């Protein structure tokens, strides 16, 4: 073989080998974390110590077994689809509010749309007068439970709401290799007026904040998620000051909390509608540890409000709002009066 042709073949082989040795495009794994207020997921039984009579077959909502089954099915359809356009197996963790007891969670996770995921749940009975609690559903493939506790929210000094409200649920677990602390909240409502009730939500915010401070004192890079129906928007004092969550990602320092939802409400995008305006009470807030780029850790990717068309009202004065379960006291075969919120975490494979 002539020398020039041999040299050409040799150089071609080197170039080909060099091309094969170039790094391929970065490959990432994504995981979804969600929060969804289930809007009065009661069973049909009258519990003597709760004010749950309205949600019984003889109550004002005519809450029969058929309505209960339809409610479970509708919620399961949402959970079946939630986040799957990016994370095909659905959320690894789903925080929720307005559930009555462990029974409704057992019935929900057994629905045919989602039972293949084998969701487990963490729930404690709280002292709320209506009997509605918070809970955490988790996919055992992605989250390993270490411990859980209910944090008492003491509002008795105010004399409001009978001095009782929902506990905060604090769950610790391993999220695919990373230790995570999850706080699930449902702060006191604005009944009686936003300003008059603001002190109650500030008190509720400090319950999580106290434990968060103790975690940061040990390790400022602790990975924390604070989620819930806060009954306040991202810019309210309970979120910004009492909880200490900032919406400016450029200014987040080690040992601080970042709230991605201010950008949504500033564009008029919310999770529930009231008096012809939007609120964004449903939020997932992250600690600075989720922004670390060192090692193969989960890092914050993006946030989304799951306001797909099938979850919306399409006619009438509530057009565009969440398609809720009841119009007044009439069952309208809806889902919830809140849209779910979801964040995505990413790590390099």
N, C-alpha and C positions, 0 to 999 in steps of 0.2 A: 504493500500500500504506500503511495507517495507520502513523504513526510508532511507536506502542508495539509493533506486531507486527514492524516492521523492527528496532527495538532488541533485541527478544527473539531474533530470528534471528541478529543480530550477536553478542550475548553467547553464544548457544549455539555459534556457530562458534568463538569464542575458547576456550570451555571444551573443545570437542572437540580443537582444536589443542593446547591445553595438555596434555590427556590423552595425545595422541600423542607429545608432547615429553618426557614423563616417562621416566626411565631404566628400561629393562627389567630383569628379574631377571638377576643376574650369571650369566654363562655360564662354565663351567669345563671344562677338559680334564683327564682323569685318565690316569695311566700306572702300570703295575704293574712291580714289581721282586721277584724271587723267589729263594729258595734251596731246593735239594732234594738230599738225600743219596740217590744212586741205589742204594745197597746192593749193592756187588760187581758192577758192570757190567763183566764181563770178556768178552774174546773166547774162542774155544775152543782157542786155540793155546798151546802150552807155550813160554814165553819162557825161555831158558837162565839169564838173570841174575835172574829173579824167582822168588819162592815162589808161583807161580800154578798148580802142578800140580793142586791140588784142583779148579780150575775148568777142567777139560778133560774130554773124553768118557770117559777112563779114570780120572778122579779120583773122590774120595769123593762129590762132588755130582752125578756122572753128567751133567756139563755139556755136553750134546750141542748140535748145531746147532739142533735143534728147540727146546730150552730157551732157547738164546740168542735165537732169533727171537721166542719168546713174551715173553721179558724186554723186548726192544726194543719190541714192540708195546704191552705194558702200560705202560711208561714214557711212550711217545708219547701214549697215551690220557690220562694225567694231564696232560701238558704241553698237550695240545689243550684241556682244560677249565680249566686253572689260571687263575684270575683273570678269566675271560671274562664273569662276571656283572656286573663293573664295568668292565673294560677289554676290549672284545670281541675285539681282535686278540691277546690273550694278553700275557704279560710281555715287556717290552722287553729285559730282562736276566734271565738265570737262572744263578746260581752253582750249582755242583754239586761233590760229593765222591764218592769211591769209584768212579772210572772208571779203566780200565786204560791206555788210550792213545787216540791220535787216531782210530784205526780205529773204535772203538765209538761215538765222537761222530759220525763221518761216517755210520755206519750208522743211528744214532738220528735224526739230523736229516733223513735220507732217508725216514723212515717216512711212509706216506701220510697219516696223521692230521695231520702238522705240516709236511710238506715245502713246502707252499704259502707258508709264512712265510719260507722261505729263511734259516733260522737259520744264522749263522756261529759259529765258536767259537775260543777262545784256550786253548791247552794247552801245557804244557812237561812233559817227563818229569822226575819227581822221584826222589830217592834212596831213597824208601821201600822197605823190604825186600820187602813184598808186591806192590809195583808199582802201588799205587792212588794216584791223583793227584786234584788239584782242577782245575776248568776253569770257563770262563765262556762261556755261549751268549748270543748277542745278535741282536736283530732289526735288520737294517740300515736299516729304515725309521725306526727310533727312536734308534739308537745308532751313532755313527761312531767307529771305533777310531783312536786316535792312536798309542799305544805300549803295550807290555806287557813285563813282566819277571818272572822267578821270584826270590823272595827266599829265600835259604838259611836254614833253621832249624837252627842248630847245637846239638845236644843231646849231642855226643860227650863232653863233660866229665863227664856223669853216668854214662856206661857203660850206660845203659838202652837197650833196644830196638835194640841193635847200634849205637847212636849215630846212627841215621838215622830221619828222619820226613819228612812231606810238606813241600814248599816252600809258601810263601805266594805266591799269584798277585796281582800288582799291575797293574791295567789302568787306563789313562787314555783317556777318550774324550769325545765330545760327545753328551750326552743331550738331544736336541731343543732345542739352543740353549745348554745349560748344560754347562760342563766338569765332569766327575765323575771322581773317583778311586775305584776299586773294589778292595777287598782281599778275596780269597777264601781262606778258611782251612779246614784240617781238623787240629785240634790232637791231640796224642798222647792215646791212649785211657786209660781208668781201669784197664786190665788190671794186676793186681798190687795193686789197692786205690786208692781215691780219694785218700787222704792221701799215700800213698807216691809216687803219680804226679803229684801237684799241681805239683811243681817243674817238670816238663816243660811243662805248659800255661802256666805263668807265663813260661817262657823263650820259648815260641811267641808269646805275647801281645806280648812286648817287640819282636819282629821288626816287626810292623805299627806298634806305637807309635813306634818310632824314626823311621820314615819319615813317619808322621803329624805328629810334632813338627816335622820339617823343612818340611813343607808349611804348617803353621800359622805357622811363623816367617816365611814369605814372605807369607802371607795368611790371617789367622785365620778368614776366611769361606769358605775352601776347602770345596767340597762333596765329602764323603767318605762312602762306604758301606763298612762292615766287616761281612762276612757269612761264615757258615760253620757247620760242625759243630764247636763248640768243646769238646765232651765235658765241659763244665761248664755249670751253670745261671747265670742272670743275677746271682744273689747271690754267686757264688763269687769268691774273691780274684783269680783270673786275669782275670776280666771287670771287676770293680769297681776294682781297684787297678792291676794290671799293664797292662791295656788302658786303664783310666780311663774306663769308661762308666757313667754315672749313670742311674738309673731315675726320677728326679724331674724331670719336664719343667719345673717351676716354677723350678728352680735352675740350669738349663743356661745357661751364659754363652758369650759369643763364644769360639771356639777350644776348645770342649769337645765331648764325645760323649754322645749320648742313646741309651738302650737301652729300647725300649718293651715288652720281653717280661716284665719282672718282674711286671707286673699280671696276666699270664696264669697264670704258675706259682703265684702267690699264690692264685689261684682254683682250683688243682688241674688246670689245663689245660696239657698238654705236647705234645711232638712224638714221644716214644718212651716205651714202658713197660718197666719192669724191676722184678722182685721186688714186683709188686703196687703199684707207685707210678709216678708220672709224672716224667720229666725233660724239660727244655726246652733241649736242647743246640744246637738249630738257631735261629740268630738273625740279624737284620739290624740293625745299629747305624748311627746317622746322626750326622753332625757338625752343629754349630749352624748352618752355612750353609744347611741345608735348612729352616730356620725363618724365614728372612728374608722380609719382606713387601714389599720394595722391588722395583719393576719387574715385568716378566713372567718371573719365575723360578719354577722348580719348588719347591714347598714340601711338607713332610710332611703327609699327610692322615690315614692310619690304618694299622694293622697287623692281620694276620689269620693264624691257623693254618688251613691248608687241610685240614681233617679231615672231609671229606665222607663220607657213609655208604659209598659204593662203595669207599673206601680202608680200611675198617675190617673187622676180624674180627667176625663176627656170632654165633659159637658158641664154646663151650668156655672153657677157662681164660684165654684171651687175648681174650675178647670186649671190644670197644671199642678194642683196640690196633690199630696199623697192620697191615694184611694184608701180611705180609712175603713174600719170594720163596720162602724155604725154611723148613720145620719140621725142625730138625736138619739132616740132609743130604738131605731129600726135597723136591723141587720141588712147591710147592703153588699155583703159578700166581698169585702175588701181585705186589705192586708194589715196596714197600720197607719196611724196618722203621722208617722215619721218615716223619712227615707233612711236606709242604712248608710253608714259611713265606713270607709275601708282605706287602709294604708297598705303599701307594698314594701317589703324589705328585700334587699338584694345582697348576694354574696358571690364571689368568684369561685368557680369550680376548679 
